[in-house]
Amino acid sequence: MTEKAEAVLNHMATLDDSDLKGLDADALKLADMGYKQELARKYTVLSVLGVGFSLTNSWFGISAALVTGINSGGPVLIIYGIILIALVSVCVGISLSELASAYPNSGGQYFWTNELAPRRYANFASYLTGWFAWAGSIFTSASIALAVGSAGVGCWVLSHPDLLVVALSSNAGVVLTGCSTFESWHVFVGYQVVNIFAFFFNCYGRTLPLLGHISLWTSLISFFIILITVPAKAPTHQHAKFVFANFVNNTGWSQNGIAFIVGLINTNWAFACLDCATHLSEEIHHPEKMIPVAIMGTVAIGFVTSWTFSIAIFFSMTNVDDLSATSTGVPILALFYQALGSKGGAVALETLVMATGIFCLVSCHTWQSRLCWSFARDRGIPFSSYFAVVDRGTGVPIRAHFMSCIIVAIVGCLYLGSSTALGSVIAACIATLYISYSIPVVCLLIRGRNNIPHGPFWMGTLGLVSNIVLLVWTCFTLIMYSLPTLKPVEASNMNYVSAVYGVLILIIFLDWFLRGRHEYRGQAQRHDEVAIAVEQSGHGDAGYVVH
């Protein structure tokens, strides 16, 4: 325990029981970091796991990204890509869990960076990390909203085959729409409806832990229903060679290795957002122990469900070409129709996927709002004093939640102008999140892994190996996920993710030089405020827990 925390505890000994009401060791640890306890610690480890897994939801991610996987490697990409990404995700999970255990704070990676970086560079490094993390959460919400919105429109198309067929295409890198009986504004409307619908679930704090449980069980029950129904009803089954050794390259790349790599972005998307649980650190007791359990549990459940799901659907495929060219624009829906031979049955199974996706978006909204709110506490975004508020009536940072969802809605408007542009924004969610994980890890390695207070979750040499794997993989994704997914390269299929990075960096630097460098509250100011608050508490002011 630090001297500041000891001073706080010494002062507590002089207080009446009424002064101590509501304070515990977790709140004191938070006070030592320079923050006051504003959110109720109402989550359990299971509900945090529910939120974390519901957001990552690997089997849902595989189903949503199926079309690109089929064209960029086929079954080989999905089956072995999941294994590869799961191993990387274990290393990412260990790296995040060690830091979350040592520094349990809702700010997550931007807070860790601020604590670990050399003081001269700490504020800017932390500020940069916070922006990349928040941007990644926004882009992830957009990808989920697009996946669920497209699925809803696809179900309508399957049920109304007499509509006029028009062609649409997207280079989303995550969700692609093929030939379809709908126009772009139909998907846009679906996107916005799903985003608005999910918004309301995060408007009342008391129900969020229950929603975490519901999300987890909705995903797992839907998974088991599909896992059993599709293979059981499929009229024929593929042989093992097709599932485990069939490589498909319809990308235009002459090198199969490049085709495999550009397809990995979709499998990688299915294991993204592992930092979600860390941003609930101030809403669960003993976060230094519980958050690592939630993170590593998310990876474990994600691998088991996504891998078995993929094997089941590939064994149940009848015609791969029909999936790529489906008029619904949703290959997994076409696969359900192939297996069941019933439009109603296919729509019913796709409804389970959509329900899982909606809860996935609800969890994503929880994640992005906590990121926005915690970052605003340290004045990392414009108008921070307005957004760094927890509404007393709802118990949630409703302003930060509302603004984040508005930005997601604005990002969705890109689909009206160019589905390729929106696709590139969505593809950026993976690399931006990895960057936000890598910056604090670099700071940790520079300081020395044994020169920080270790939390209960500390993996020693394995942790060091995990740190290195995370950094190498981040560099890999920045380069390889910027390649075009199709050749020959045209304006309609170009990967504009590099332009997304450029725009994001421009916004970050403009805000930093115009406002952030003067306003951002870094480690020095936070620690000074703790000392001042403790000194004030010695003069009879019990409000020593600072903001």
Buried (B, 14 or more C-beta within 10 A) or exposed (E): EEEBBEBBEEBBEEBEEEEEEEBEEBBBBBBBBBBBBBBBBBBBBBBBBBBBBBBBBBBBBBBBBBBBBBBBBBBBBBBBBBEBBBBBBBBBBBBBBBBBBBBBBBBBBBBBBBBBBEEEEBBBBBBBBBBBBBBBBBBBBBBBBBBBBBBBBBBBBBEEEEEEEEEBBBBBBBBBBBBBBBEBEBBBBBBBBBBEBBBEBBBBBEBBBEBBBBBBEBBBEBBEEBBEBBBEBBEEBBEEEBBEEBBBBBBBBEEBEBBBBBBBBBBBBBBBBBBBBBBBBBBBBBBBBBBBBBBBBBBBBBBBBBBBBBBBBBBBBBEBEBBBEBBBBBBBBBBBBBBBEEBEBBBBBBBBBBBBBBBBBBBBBBBBBBBBBBBBBBBBBEEBEEBBBBBEEBBBBBBBBBBBBEBBBEBBEBBEEBBBBBBBBBBBBBBBBBBBBBBBBBBBBEBEBEEBEBBEBBBEEEBBBBBBBBBEBBEBBBEBBBBBBBBEEEEEBBBBBBBBBEEBEEEBBEBBEEBBEEBBBBBEBBBEBBBEBBEBBEEEEBEBBBE
